[in-house]
Amino acid sequence: MNRRLPVIVVVLGVLAAALLIDRSVGDGAETVEAATVDASVFPIASPGALSATWYCAGGTADEEAFADHSVTVLNPTDQEATVTVTVYAGRIAAPSQIVDPEDLDADEEETGDEETGDEETGTTAVEQADLPEPVTRDVAVGPQSRQRIVLSEVLQAPIASALVESETGGIVVEHEVTSVNGHDAKPCATGAAPEWHFAWGDTTVDARELLVLFNPFPQDAIVDGRFSTEDGIREPVRFDGLVVPGRGTVGVDLGDDVTRREEVAATITARSGRIVVDRVLRVNGDADRGLTVQTGVPEPQQAWVFPDGFRSDEVREEFVVYNPTDEVSEVTIDFVVDDPETNGIPAPIDLSLAPGTHQVVDPGVDDRVPAEVGHSATVRSANGVPVVAERVVHSDRPNRRGITVTTGSPVESQTWSFAVGAADGGNDEFLVLVNLDPQILAQVDVVAIAGGQRLPVAGLTGIELAPGERKIVSLDENTDSANLPLEVASTEPIVVERGLYRVGEEERGMTNAVGVPGPEGLRIPIDPLDAVPEDIDVGEADDPETDGDDDSEVPEAPDDVELPEPDETIVIDDPDAEAEEPDAVTTTVTTEEVPETTP
């Protein structure tokens, strides 16, 4: 059944009857509380806060340059910010001395550092001898400017994590990993947590998946690991009481423990303490090469929004949904395609995930989502049991080569920030905007923040984002700058994702990342099926003690309203649609590249 038709019927009923609707739960169903998201769960900027702390766990800082780690700090405020950056050195753990029977096919060379076991506590510790002590540097970041810190220039270590602290709130921090295989940039975490989840992973012969466990606190953390693969659930011996030393970081090659698996979802749980976990994954096959980094998810969520989406013969797209809870999760994936009148409305994909399991979804199955057509997707729990979702894209298109993996956004907001960005001869950058609200039009401005200035990007002010619309805006067509941090401001809550590509015949490196939301208009993603227009005057609610009518029933559409045929679309005019457009700001962005900070 087409899900858009019920939306139209409900909206028409509300418009005609002008009633308040109290949603009721069916017989035998339990009421599910709305999910909440804060900065300890998802990176959120805090411009009004007195301080800010960011945790950047994953990357390398030695000559191997498997995933050369750097950190970019954006200061969008009007005051200079003194930022303290502490870099922690770590090692990649040696393969476990105790081998699971299922792992006997492993033929990787054993490399890394020795592990020591504690028979009394049942824990495994990674030797951290001869590592440099954490190094702290103070970095001045001017107002409306950014600074980039390369961790290998601070200290040399197989693994390096960074703690970024500022007594000025409002800073935004992203980290990057770079190698000959590719490039990726993602927001760092704004909180440590006792549990982290990943929906996707790959430990096949052409892939190297590195989990980086960062413990910035003085006490040791003891962690366990549980993994869902295409062959079932795994609990490797090494991840039964792995010790992450206080003020230390540990890298674990997951292929040593969960070998030769195309699908690896993960849950890392601390018995004691709090940590931050990143996944760094390199693919180095003959036909598929790329590099990606992603911070885990501390808590599964009710909904994940992916503004960007595309599939073709050269671009393979998959969604991976993971249920780390102890209950069965019923999930629906909704797609919105560009120009739905021409390309149609794809039927949703419904999933049922047993506790601790995952599923991989190809949106091209049965051509449900048409090829060569842009689309957005929303992964949503249908029964209130939250999940973790990631989108995986492998591409071999010209100027679009590599792999990019990202979680969606569990929130909508009116402001979004991006610390990393470049639109010049060697980089292609664009933003994807999506307005989930089926009733309200949003107006969006894109502003560059660099060199002490906030410069509206020519052609990207007053962008109209219609109800339910997805729109791509190209930075290359409007500016030319290698230093391009951005802020997106909207009159209504939306979701914004950045695409960043290395340009060149042999270049590899592509990254998609949801931005860092601000607190303005922050909310859980709206469900169009639940949406009731907020700007409708519904009058005074009836007093239930004096009125015998049941207001909890959804009103029926009046007889004189003609409902659409299945293939027709009703367009509800926005009352503000004819308002005078604001004058477009045509200032072009001309900024100087900010030099890298070398402590």
C-alpha positions as CSV (number, residue, x, y, z in Angstrom):
1,M,0.0,0.0,0.0
2,N,1.3,3.5,-0.8
3,R,2.1,5.2,2.5
4,R,1.7,8.7,1.0
5,L,-2.1,8.1,0.5
6,P,-2.8,7.7,4.3
7,V,-0.8,10.9,4.9
8,I,-2.9,12.8,2.4
9,V,-6.2,11.5,3.9
10,V,-5.2,12.4,7.5
11,V,-4.0,15.9,6.5
12,L,-7.3,16.5,4.6
13,G,-9.3,15.2,7.6
14,V,-7.4,17.6,9.9
15,L,-7.8,20.5,7.6
16,A,-11.6,19.9,7.2
17,A,-12.4,19.0,10.8
18,A,-9.9,21.3,12.7
19,L,-9.7,19.0,15.6
20,L,-6.9,18.1,18.1
21,I,-6.0,14.4,17.6
22,D,-4.9,12.3,20.5
23,R,-3.1,9.3,19.1
24,S,-4.2,6.0,20.7
25,V,-2.3,2.8,20.9
26,G,-3.9,-0.4,19.6
27,D,-5.1,-3.2,21.8
28,G,-2.2,-5.0,23.6
29,A,0.4,-2.5,22.5
30,E,2.7,-0.7,24.9
31,T,3.2,3.0,24.8
32,V,6.7,3.8,23.8
33,E,8.4,7.0,25.1
34,A,9.9,9.3,22.6
35,A,13.6,9.0,22.2
36,T,15.9,11.7,23.3
37,V,19.3,12.7,22.0
38,D,22.0,14.7,23.8
39,A,25.6,15.6,23.2
40,S,26.8,12.4,25.0
41,V,25.0,10.3,22.3
42,F,25.4,12.4,19.1
43,P,27.8,15.3,18.4
44,I,25.9,18.5,19.1
45,A,27.4,22.0,19.1
46,S,26.9,24.1,22.2
47,P,27.4,27.8,21.4
48,G,26.0,28.9,24.8
49,A,28.1,26.6,26.9
50,L,30.9,27.7,29.1
51,S,33.2,24.9,27.8
52,A,33.4,22.2,25.2
53,T,35.1,18.8,25.0
54,W,35.6,16.6,21.9
55,Y,37.0,13.1,21.6
56,C,38.7,12.0,18.4
57,A,39.7,8.4,18.8
58,G,40.6,6.8,15.5
59,G,43.8,7.1,13.3
60,T,47.5,6.5,13.0
61,A,50.5,8.7,13.6
62,D,53.5,6.9,12.3
63,E,55.4,6.3,9.0
64,E,53.1,3.6,7.9
65,A,50.3,6.1,7.3
66,F,47.6,3.5,7.3
67,A,45.2,6.2,8.3
68,D,47.1,9.4,9.0
69,H,45.1,11.2,11.7
70,S,44.5,14.9,11.9
71,V,42.0,17.1,13.8
72,T,40.3,20.3,12.5
73,V,38.9,22.8,15.1
74,L,36.4,25.4,13.9
75,N,35.7,28.5,16.0
76,P,32.5,30.1,14.7
77,T,32.2,32.6,17.5
78,D,33.3,36.3,17.6
79,Q,36.0,35.6,20.2
80,E,39.4,33.9,20.0
81,A,39.3,30.5,21.5
82,T,42.3,28.9,23.3
83,V,41.9,25.2,22.6
84,T,43.9,22.5,24.5
85,V,44.7,19.5,22.4
86,T,46.1,16.4,24.2
87,V,47.3,13.6,22.0
88,Y,47.5,10.0,23.4
89,A,49.7,7.4,21.9
90,G,48.6,3.8,21.6
91,R,49.5,0.4,20.1
92,I,47.8,-2.1,17.9
93,A,47.2,-5.3,19.9
94,A,48.8,-8.5,18.9
95,P,46.5,-11.3,17.8
96,S,45.0,-13.2,20.7
97,Q,47.1,-16.1,22.0
98,I,43.8,-18.1,22.5
99,V,42.3,-18.9,19.1
100,D,38.6,-19.7,18.6
101,P,38.0,-22.9,16.6
102,E,36.1,-20.9,13.9
103,D,39.2,-18.7,13.4
104,L,41.6,-21.4,12.4
105,D,41.4,-20.3,8.8
106,A,43.2,-17.1,9.6
107,D,46.4,-16.7,7.8
108,E,47.4,-13.2,8.7
109,E,50.9,-12.6,9.9
110,E,50.9,-12.0,13.6
111,T,52.1,-8.5,14.2
112,G,51.7,-6.0,17.0
113,D,52.5,-5.9,20.7
114,E,52.3,-8.6,23.3
115,E,49.2,-9.2,25.3
116,T,49.3,-10.4,28.9
117,G,46.4,-12.2,30.6
118,D,45.2,-12.1,34.2
119,E,43.9,-15.5,35.0
120,E,42.3,-14.3,38.3
121,T,40.3,-11.5,36.7
122,G,39.9,-13.1,33.3
123,T,41.1,-9.9,31.6
124,T,43.5,-9.3,28.8
125,A,45.9,-6.3,28.8
126,V,47.8,-4.8,25.9
127,E,51.4,-3.9,26.8
128,Q,51.9,-0.1,26.4
129,A,55.6,0.0,27.3
130,D,57.9,2.4,25.5
131,L,55.0,4.6,24.3
132,P,55.4,8.4,24.6
133,E,53.4,10.1,27.4
134,P,50.4,12.1,26.3
135,V,51.5,15.5,24.8
136,T,49.4,18.6,25.4
137,R,49.5,21.7,23.2
138,D,47.5,25.0,23.5
139,V,46.3,26.2,20.1
140,A,44.8,29.6,19.5
141,V,41.9,29.6,17.0
142,G,40.9,33.0,15.9
143,P,37.3,34.2,15.7
144,Q,35.4,32.7,12.8
145,S,38.4,30.6,11.8
146,R,39.7,27.1,11.9
147,Q,43.0,25.3,12.7
148,R,44.2,21.9,11.6
149,I,46.5,19.8,13.8
150,V,48.3,16.7,12.3
151,L,48.8,14.3,15.2
152,S,52.0,12.7,13.7
153,E,53.6,16.1,14.1
154,V,52.8,16.1,17.8
155,L,54.0,12.5,18.5
156,Q,54.9,9.3,16.7
157,A,52.8,6.2,17.5
158,P,51.0,3.3,15.7
159,I,47.7,4.7,17.0
160,A,47.0,8.3,18.2
161,S,43.8,9.7,19.7
162,A,43.1,13.3,20.6
163,L,41.2,15.1,23.4
164,V,40.2,18.7,22.4
165,E,39.0,21.0,25.2
166,S,38.0,24.6,25.2
167,E,36.9,27.0,27.8
168,T,34.8,28.7,25.1
169,G,31.7,26.8,24.0
170,G,30.6,26.6,20.4
171,I,33.7,25.1,18.8
172,V,33.1,22.3,16.3
173,V,35.7,19.5,15.8
174,E,36.1,17.0,13.0
175,H,38.9,14.5,12.3
176,E,40.3,13.1,9.1
177,V,42.1,10.0,8.1
178,T,44.2,9.9,4.9
179,S,46.3,7.3,3.0
180,V,47.0,6.3,-0.6
181,N,43.7,4.4,-0.5
182,G,41.5,7.4,0.3
183,H,40.4,10.1,2.7
184,D,37.5,10.5,5.1
185,A,36.3,13.2,7.5
186,K,33.8,12.9,10.3
187,P,32.7,14.8,13.4
188,C,34.5,13.7,16.6
189,A,32.4,12.6,19.6
190,T,31.2,15.0,22.3
191,G,30.9,12.4,25.0
192,A,32.5,9.2,26.3
193,A,30.1,6.2,27.1
194,P,30.1,2.7,28.5
195,E,28.8,1.2,25.2
196,W,29.3,1.7,21.5
197,H,27.6,0.1,18.5
198,F,28.5,-0.2,14.8
199,A,26.1,-1.6,12.2
200,W,28.7,-2.3,9.5
201,G,32.1,-3.9,9.2
202,D,34.3,-6.0,6.9
203,T,37.1,-8.4,7.7
204,T,37.5,-10.1,4.3
205,V,40.9,-10.7,2.8
206,D,41.0,-7.3,1.0
207,A,39.8,-5.3,4.0
208,R,41.4,-4.2,7.3
209,E,39.1,-3.2,10.1
210,L,40.6,-1.5,13.0
211,L,38.6,-0.7,16.2
212,V,40.3,2.1,18.2
213,L,39.4,2.2,21.9
214,F,40.2,5.5,23.5
215,N,40.2,5.9,27.3
216,P,41.1,9.5,28.3
217,F,40.3,8.9,32.0
218,P,42.8,7.9,34.8
219,Q,41.2,4.5,35.6
220,D,41.6,1.5,33.4
221,A,38.5,0.4,31.4
222,I,37.6,-3.3,31.0
223,V,35.6,-4.0,27.8
224,D,33.7,-6.9,26.2
225,G,32.8,-7.3,22.5
226,R,29.9,-9.0,20.7
227,F,29.6,-9.2,16.9
228,S,26.9,-10.1,14.5
229,T,28.1,-11.6,11.2
230,E,26.4,-13.3,8.2
231,D,27.1,-16.6,9.9
232,G,25.7,-15.7,13.3
233,I,26.8,-14.0,16.6
234,R,30.4,-14.2,17.7
235,E,32.0,-13.4,21.1
236,P,35.8,-13.7,20.6
237,V,38.0,-14.7,23.5
238,R,40.1,-11.5,23.2
239,F,36.9,-9.3,23.8
240,D,36.1,-11.0,27.1
241,G,37.7,-8.5,29.4
242,L,40.0,-6.5,27.2
243,V,41.8,-3.8,29.3
244,V,42.1,-0.3,27.9
245,P,44.6,1.5,30.1
246,G,43.8,4.8,31.7
247,R,44.9,7.8,29.6
248,G,45.6,5.4,26.8
249,T,44.4,4.1,23.5
250,V,44.3,0.6,22.0
251,G,43.8,-0.5,18.4
252,V,42.4,-4.0,17.6
253,D,42.6,-5.5,14.1
254,L,39.1,-7.1,14.1
255,G,40.1,-9.5,11.4
256,D,42.3,-11.3,13.9
257,D,39.2,-12.3,15.9
258,V,36.3,-12.3,13.5
259,T,37.9,-13.6,10.3
260,R,36.9,-13.4,6.7
261,R,33.4,-12.0,7.2
262,E,31.7,-9.6,4.7
263,E,29.3,-8.4,7.4
264,V,30.4,-7.5,10.9
265,A,28.1,-5.5,13.2
266,A,29.6,-4.8,16.7
267,T,28.8,-3.9,20.2
268,I,31.7,-2.9,22.6
269,T,30.6,-2.7,26.2
270,A,32.7,-1.4,29.2
271,R,32.3,-3.4,32.4
272,S,33.8,-0.5,34.1
273,G,34.7,3.0,33.0
274,R,33.8,5.0,29.9
275,I,35.5,5.0,26.5
276,V,35.2,6.3,23.0
277,V,35.4,3.9,20.0
278,D,36.1,4.6,16.4
279,R,36.2,2.2,13.4
280,V,38.9,2.7,10.8
281,L,38.5,0.5,7.7
282,R,40.6,0.2,4.7
283,V,39.6,-1.7,1.5
284,N,42.5,-2.5,-0.8
285,G,41.2,-4.9,-3.4
286,D,42.0,-4.9,-7.2
287,A,38.6,-3.4,-8.0
288,D,37.7,-1.7,-4.8
289,R,39.8,0.6,-2.7
290,G,38.9,3.1,0.0
291,L,39.4,4.4,3.5
292,T,36.7,5.3,6.0
293,V,36.4,6.4,9.7
294,Q,33.3,6.4,11.8
295,T,32.6,7.0,15.5
296,G,30.3,4.4,17.0
297,V,26.8,5.0,18.4
298,P,26.5,5.0,22.2
299,E,22.7,4.4,22.1
300,P,20.5,3.0,19.4
301,Q,17.8,5.4,18.2
302,Q,14.2,5.4,16.9
303,A,15.1,7.0,13.6
304,W,18.1,7.7,11.3
305,V,17.9,10.1,8.4
306,F,20.2,9.9,5.4
307,P,19.7,13.0,3.1
308,D,22.1,11.7,0.4
309,G,21.6,8.6,-1.7
310,F,22.4,7.4,-5.2
311,R,22.9,4.1,-7.0
312,S,24.0,3.1,-10.5
313,D,26.1,0.5,-12.3
314,E,29.2,2.3,-10.9
315,V,27.8,3.1,-7.5
316,R,26.8,0.4,-5.1
317,E,24.7,1.5,-2.1
318,E,23.6,-0.5,0.9
319,F,21.9,0.2,4.2
320,V,22.9,-1.8,7.2
321,V,20.5,-2.0,10.2
322,Y,21.6,-3.5,13.5
323,N,19.5,-4.3,16.6
324,P,21.8,-4.4,19.6
325,T,18.9,-4.7,22.1
326,D,17.3,-7.7,23.8
327,E,13.9,-7.3,21.9
328,V,12.8,-7.9,18.4
329,S,12.8,-4.7,16.4
330,E,10.4,-4.0,13.5
331,V,11.9,-1.5,11.1
332,T,10.7,0.5,8.1
333,I,13.0,2.2,5.5
334,D,11.3,5.0,3.6
335,F,12.8,6.5,0.5
336,V,12.1,9.9,-1.1
337,V,13.3,10.2,-4.7
338,D,13.9,13.4,-6.7
339,D,11.0,14.4,-8.9
340,P,8.6,11.8,-7.6
341,E,6.0,12.7,-10.2
342,T,8.4,11.3,-12.8
343,N,10.3,8.7,-10.8
344,G,7.4,7.4,-8.6
345,I,7.2,6.8,-4.9
346,P,9.2,3.7,-3.8
347,A,7.4,1.3,-1.6
348,P,9.0,1.1,1.9
349,I,11.2,-1.8,2.9
350,D,10.1,-3.6,6.1
351,L,12.5,-5.6,8.3
352,S,12.3,-7.7,11.4
353,L,15.5,-8.0,13.4
354,A,16.0,-10.5,16.1
355,P,17.9,-9.3,19.2
356,G,21.6,-8.9,18.5
357,T,21.3,-9.3,14.7
358,H,21.7,-7.1,11.6
359,Q,20.4,-7.0,8.1
360,V,21.9,-5.6,4.9
361,V,19.5,-3.8,2.5
362,D,20.1,-3.1,-1.2
363,P,17.6,-0.4,-2.2
364,G,18.0,-1.5,-5.8
365,V,16.4,-4.9,-5.2
366,D,13.5,-5.2,-7.7
367,D,14.5,-1.7,-8.9
368,R,12.5,-0.4,-5.9
369,V,14.7,2.7,-5.9
370,P,15.4,3.6,-9.5
371,A,19.0,3.8,-10.7
372,E,20.6,7.2,-11.5
373,V,18.1,9.0,-9.4
374,G,19.0,10.9,-6.2
375,H,17.1,9.9,-3.1
376,S,17.0,10.3,0.7
377,A,16.2,7.5,3.2
378,T,14.8,7.3,6.7
379,V,15.3,4.2,8.8
380,R,12.7,4.1,11.5
381,S,11.6,1.7,14.3
382,A,8.0,0.7,13.8
383,N,7.5,-0.9,17.2
384,G,9.6,1.4,19.4
385,V,12.7,-0.8,19.7
386,P,15.6,1.4,18.7
387,V,18.3,0.4,16.2
388,V,21.6,1.5,14.7
389,A,21.8,2.3,10.9
390,E,24.6,3.0,8.5
391,R,24.8,3.7,4.7
392,V,27.7,2.1,2.8
393,V,28.7,3.4,-0.7
394,H,31.3,1.9,-3.0
395,S,31.9,4.0,-6.1
396,D,34.1,3.8,-9.2
397,R,32.7,6.8,-11.0
398,P,35.2,9.4,-12.4
399,N,36.1,11.8,-9.6
400,R,34.0,9.7,-7.2
401,R,36.3,6.8,-6.4
402,G,36.4,5.1,-3.0
403,I,34.2,4.0,-0.2
404,T,32.2,6.1,2.3
405,V,30.3,4.9,5.3
406,T,28.2,7.0,7.6
407,T,25.5,6.8,10.2
408,G,22.5,8.9,9.6
409,S,21.2,11.7,11.8
410,P,19.0,10.9,14.7
411,V,17.9,14.6,15.0
412,E,16.7,17.6,12.9
413,S,18.0,21.1,13.6
414,Q,17.9,24.6,12.3
415,T,21.7,25.0,12.3
416,W,24.4,22.6,11.0
417,S,28.2,23.1,11.0
418,F,31.0,21.5,9.1
419,A,34.6,22.2,10.1
420,V,36.2,20.3,7.2
421,G,35.6,21.4,3.6
422,A,37.2,22.5,0.4
423,A,35.9,23.4,-3.1
424,D,38.8,24.0,-5.4
425,G,40.6,22.3,-8.3
426,G,41.4,19.2,-6.2
427,N,38.2,18.8,-4.3
428,D,34.5,18.7,-5.1
429,E,32.0,19.6,-2.3
430,F,28.3,19.7,-2.1
431,L,25.5,19.7,0.6
432,V,22.3,17.7,0.6
433,L,19.4,19.2,2.4
434,V,16.2,17.4,3.4
435,N,13.0,18.8,4.9
436,L,11.0,15.9,6.5
437,D,8.0,18.1,7.4
438,P,5.1,17.4,5.0
439,Q,3.5,20.8,5.6
440,I,6.1,23.6,6.2
441,L,8.4,25.2,3.8
442,A,12.0,26.0,5.0
443,Q,14.3,28.7,3.8
444,V,18.0,27.9,4.0
445,D,21.2,30.0,4.0
446,V,24.7,28.6,3.5
447,V,27.5,30.7,5.1
448,A,31.3,30.2,4.8
449,I,33.3,30.8,8.1
450,A,36.9,31.5,7.4
451,G,39.6,34.1,7.8
452,G,37.7,35.9,10.6
453,Q,34.6,36.5,8.4
454,R,31.1,35.0,7.9
455,L,30.4,35.2,4.2
456,P,27.1,34.2,2.7
457,V,27.9,32.0,-0.3
458,A,26.7,33.5,-3.6
459,G,23.6,31.7,-4.9
460,L,23.1,29.7,-1.7
461,T,21.0,32.1,0.3
462,G,17.2,32.0,0.6
463,I,17.1,28.4,-0.7
464,E,13.5,27.3,-0.6
465,L,13.1,23.7,0.6
466,A,9.5,22.6,0.0
467,P,7.7,20.3,2.4
468,G,9.1,16.8,2.1
469,E,11.8,18.0,-0.4
470,R,15.4,16.9,-0.8
471,K,17.8,19.3,-2.6
472,I,21.5,19.2,-3.6
473,V,23.6,22.4,-3.6
474,S,27.0,22.5,-5.1
475,L,29.8,24.5,-3.5
476,D,32.0,24.2,-6.6
477,E,29.5,26.2,-8.7
478,N,29.5,29.1,-6.2
479,T,33.0,29.4,-4.8
480,D,36.6,28.4,-5.1
481,S,38.4,27.9,-1.8
482,A,40.6,25.2,-0.2
483,N,39.5,26.6,3.2
484,L,35.7,26.2,3.4
485,P,34.2,25.5,6.8
486,L,30.4,26.0,6.6
487,E,27.3,26.8,8.6
488,V,23.8,26.1,7.3
489,A,20.9,28.0,8.9
490,S,17.3,27.2,8.2
491,T,14.0,28.7,9.3
492,E,12.7,25.2,10.1
493,P,14.4,22.0,11.4
494,I,16.1,20.0,8.6
495,V,18.9,17.5,8.1
496,V,22.1,18.4,6.2
497,E,24.8,16.0,4.9
498,R,28.1,17.0,3.3
499,G,29.7,15.2,0.3
500,L,33.4,15.7,-0.2
501,Y,35.4,14.1,-3.1
502,R,39.0,14.1,-4.2
503,V,39.1,15.2,-7.9
504,G,41.6,13.7,-10.4
505,E,41.9,10.8,-12.8
506,E,43.8,8.6,-10.3
507,E,42.6,10.3,-7.0
508,R,40.7,8.3,-4.4
509,G,38.9,9.7,-1.5
510,M,35.2,10.3,-0.9
511,T,33.3,11.1,2.3
512,N,29.7,11.6,3.3
513,A,29.0,13.0,6.7
514,V,26.0,14.4,8.5
515,G,27.0,17.8,10.0
516,V,27.1,18.9,13.6
517,P,23.7,20.2,14.7
518,G,23.2,23.2,16.9
519,P,20.5,23.4,19.7
520,E,18.1,25.7,17.7
521,G,15.1,23.7,16.7
522,L,16.7,20.4,17.8
523,R,14.2,17.6,17.7
524,I,13.7,13.9,16.9
525,P,13.0,13.4,13.2
526,I,9.4,14.0,12.4
527,D,7.3,11.1,11.1
528,P,5.1,12.4,8.2
529,L,2.5,9.8,9.2
530,D,2.3,11.5,12.7
531,A,2.6,15.1,11.5
532,V,-0.2,17.5,12.3
533,P,0.3,21.1,11.0
534,E,1.3,23.3,13.8
535,D,0.0,26.5,12.1
536,I,-3.7,25.4,12.0
537,D,-6.1,27.2,14.3
538,V,-7.9,24.3,15.9
539,G,-9.9,26.4,18.4
540,E,-10.4,25.4,22.0
541,A,-10.2,21.7,22.9
542,D,-13.5,20.1,24.1
543,D,-13.7,19.4,27.8
544,P,-13.8,15.6,28.2
545,E,-15.9,15.9,31.3
546,T,-18.7,17.7,29.5
547,D,-18.4,16.4,26.0
548,G,-19.3,12.8,25.2
549,D,-17.4,12.8,21.9
550,D,-14.3,10.7,21.7
551,D,-11.5,13.1,20.4
552,S,-9.0,10.3,20.2
553,E,-10.5,9.1,16.9
554,V,-9.0,10.3,13.6
555,P,-11.7,12.4,11.9
556,E,-13.0,11.1,8.6
557,A,-12.6,13.3,5.5
558,P,-15.9,15.1,4.6
559,D,-17.9,13.6,1.7
560,D,-17.3,16.6,-0.6
561,V,-13.5,16.1,-0.5
562,E,-12.3,14.2,-3.6
563,L,-9.6,11.7,-2.7
564,P,-6.8,11.1,-5.1
565,E,-6.4,8.2,-7.4
566,P,-3.4,5.9,-6.4
567,D,-1.1,7.5,-8.9
568,E,-2.1,11.1,-8.3
569,T,-0.5,13.6,-5.9
570,I,-2.2,16.4,-3.9
571,V,-0.1,19.5,-3.4
572,I,-1.1,21.6,-0.4
573,D,-0.2,25.2,-1.0
574,D,2.0,26.7,1.7
575,P,0.6,30.0,3.0
576,D,4.0,31.6,2.8
577,A,4.8,30.4,-0.7
578,E,3.9,33.8,-2.3
579,A,5.9,35.9,0.2
580,E,8.5,38.2,-1.2
581,E,11.8,36.5,-1.5
582,P,14.7,38.1,0.4
583,D,17.4,39.8,-1.6
584,A,20.1,37.3,-2.5
585,V,23.5,38.0,-1.2
586,T,26.0,37.7,-4.0
587,T,29.2,37.9,-2.1
588,T,31.6,35.3,-3.3
589,V,33.9,33.4,-1.0
590,T,37.5,34.4,-1.3
591,T,39.5,33.2,1.7
592,E,43.1,32.4,2.3
593,E,43.9,28.9,3.3
594,V,44.6,28.7,7.0
595,P,48.0,27.1,7.6
596,E,48.3,23.9,9.4
597,T,49.3,24.2,13.1
598,T,52.5,22.5,13.9
599,P,53.0,22.3,17.6
